[in-house]
């Protein structure tokens, strides 16, 4: 990006958004690792609280470890927050609000000063451990569904009487969804989608996130949240489950609990930011998943969609 254009965007109010789990790879986080105290503090804090060397796992894996949610959630949160530190140290971006996709919501809470550094790693580590155990106990599967609206997919699931077995885990954009649940039930939906010539791809995850298969974790997470200090957001925060601006601390906590089993309403989240008049969006972290979703979204076609790599 030309320097003049970058400065222009810096002067505008920007919404920062943080990715969740995606496609991990060996060497992830290299771009946001620096041998400077502030960045080393992030990586060291994550490692100390999570109980494993996050930098080594990101760099060397092995992959059969990195793909597990108990490692991946901590890794992506470390990378998200390290990239935030670098953005703030390198640029004077006018931050107006925050959202995070799925596990990325915890990074957004940190950015909004709801959670301190140690607290965010305690929470994400605990959340990841719950989900890892539930994934072992309650086998599930997730599929990306392309070129299909939320309403079309929801109707199809209802018509097959599978609403209690299959959930739309993520409503990512107008024509990009993710479904999950019990294997046999999800396969019925996938087969019907194939008959309709709608493309699906199985996700390489070890559980069915944002489905009822995670329901046993809700009380556990709710109790743990009460042990963590929270503050009122210092900028606007739009959360996944409600797709609304949330500032009340107890409502924030309830949203985090509900997010374990309910849909990530990303389409509605981005639509709200647009409705509020924002034009500048920056994805943090190592991934460009939200960047590309936004670039391909009709709602965001006239917006400035940027990535932290444009700045650091």
Secondary structure, DSSP 8 states (H G I E B T S, - for coil): --HHHHHHHHHSEEEEEE--S----TTTTGGG--SSHHHHHHHHHHHHHHTS-HHHHHHH--HHHHTSHHHHHHHHHHHHHHHHHHHHHH---EEEEEEE-TTHHHHHHHHTTSS-HHHHHHHHHHHHHHHHHHHHHS--EEEEEES--HHHHHHHHHHTT-TTTEEEEEEEETTEEEEEE-HHHHHHHHHHHHHTT--EEE---SS-TTSGGGTTHHHHHHHHHTTS-----SSEEB-TTT-SB---HHHHHHHHHHTTTS-EEHHHHHHHHHHTT--EEEEESS--HHHHHHHT-STTTTSEEEEGGGT-
